Amino acid sequence: MSLDDIRQKINEIDAALLPLFLDRLDCAREVAAYKKAHQLPILNRDREEAILADMADRAGRDQAAVRAFYEGLFAISRQLQEDLLGEDPSC
Ligand SMILES: C=C(O[C@@H]1C=C(C(=O)O)C=C[C@H]1O)C(=O)O
């Protein structure tokens, strides 16, 4: 495969990822509304650890990369919720 071919494949993967990422952000907005209504903290470490363990199990040789990817997603998700709720993330 040429470099251009590989980059084309990356472009296609990115195009497929974006709507899923945006959907995940919309879910975080819905979670924020639920947490506000039920006075729940933004951070749920047990939930994040369960997702990480599940994804790491499926990641084969890329466990560290998958962990870093999900930690980034969680940080973005929590920041979005903080922006919406104006809460201390450590609560
Ligand atoms: C989305 C949530 O809020 C936070 C972000 C999470 C995520 O991005 O998956 C998971 C747990 C929480 O720390 C949630 O509680 O489900």
The ligand as a Tripos MOL2 file, in Angstrom:
@<TRIPOS>MOLECULE
LIG
   16    16     1     0     0
SMALL
NO_CHARGES

@<TRIPOS>ATOM
      1 C1        -20.4780    9.6950   31.2930 C.2       1 LIG1
      2 C2        -20.3660    9.5980   32.6250 C.2       1 LIG1
      3 O1        -19.5920   10.5220   33.3590 O.3       1 LIG1
      4 C3        -18.1890   10.3230   33.5370 C.3       1 LIG1
      5 C4        -17.5720   10.0210   32.2380 C.2       1 LIG1
      6 C5        -17.5660    8.7210   31.7870 C.2       1 LIG1
      7 C6        -17.3880    8.4190   30.3360 C.2       1 LIG1
      8 O2        -17.0020    9.3330   29.5870 O.co2     1 LIG1
      9 O3        -17.6360    7.2600   29.9300 O.co2     1 LIG1
     10 C7        -17.7890    7.6660   32.7050 C.2       1 LIG1
     11 C8        -17.9980    7.8970   34.0250 C.2       1 LIG1
     12 C9        -17.9660    9.2600   34.6100 C.3       1 LIG1
     13 O4        -16.7500    9.4700   35.2710 O.3       1 LIG1
     14 C10       -21.0830    8.5840   33.4050 C.2       1 LIG1
     15 O5        -21.1820    8.7310   34.6400 O.co2     1 LIG1
     16 O6        -21.5810    7.6060   32.8020 O.co2     1 LIG1
@<TRIPOS>BOND
     1     1     2 2
     2     2     3 1
     3     2    14 1
     4     3     4 1
     5     4     5 1
     6     4    12 1
     7     5     6 2
     8     6     7 1
     9     6    10 1
    10     7     8 2
    11     7     9 1
    12    10    11 2
    13    11    12 1
    14    12    13 1
    15    14    15 2
    16    14    16 1
@<TRIPOS>SUBSTRUCTURE
     1 LIG1         1 GROUP 0 **** ****
